[in-house]
Amino acid sequence: MDQLREQGQRIEQLSTIEHDLIKEVHPQVGEIREGMGEMIAVVKENSEEMIAAVKESAEGVSPAPLEGLREPPNGVHNPGNQREPSPSA
């Protein structure tokens, strides 16, 4: 019976320590969640502003000037997946 009582006391001590740790950490978790909420809001706001700016700057731009960029002139290094000019050309 003495061993059982000692074991019960050790469990109570550990339970008290665990409870104290949880009380200490719990407010920090709330603060972290609040901080994350603020960060998410800022990122969304910035993203929406960037999308609006890109759309605004793209208005009135013709895709025609980009067509000439698809094939490099002969003799120019071709770093992408574009096909190389044939040697007979």
Steps between C-alpha positions, in 0.01 A plus 500: 500500500792734568632451149158578356473820707852610388409432140182706539704790646746488209212502252347801678833686484541427131140601434556833677816567298320411177209730589740790571678448167173499309389823671833660407489394134129555434509885488799485265305281258221759495747779430656301215157439347418871520832585334437248223155649437655843457768364266241320287298821470807698392602239243149490353487879481841519332409221258181673396690826446764322291238326287321829442828672407597223257158506336512877474846500345403222258200687362565629152814289449490319170634144486647573154840625630544169683457286190850578373653374825398141451777409253853634549688621194754263342829483686352610834536272801168325574475426873141370519300217358477674165623311200842575364534619141603222267866504379386527138314825563 
